[in-house]
């Protein structure tokens, strides 16, 4: 289930985060509680991401499959679903339809 549908009183970072030749982009912000998050779009494709902090990935809209580091199987997520990724790990993602997402960095 998605946490929030909108944000108020945020500090927005102007510079875009651009990955995989522009196929994945996001904008980072600090929410009113001081938590770092990003909102972004992933184009159809397959990508591998590495984490430093633990992350909560919310799929706002779209269809993806995820394989976490150390796992053997892919898990499908649709809009409205979320998953967590451990710190200092990586995950593979197959984006089947354009994906609108929110990433929350966890302590």
Secondary structure, DSSP 4 states (H G I P E B T S, - for coil): --S-S---S-EE--SPEEEGGGTEEEEEEE-TTS-EEEEEEE-SEEEEEE-SSEEEEEEEEEEEEEEETT--S-EEEETT-EEEE-TT-EEEEEEEEEEEEEEEEE-
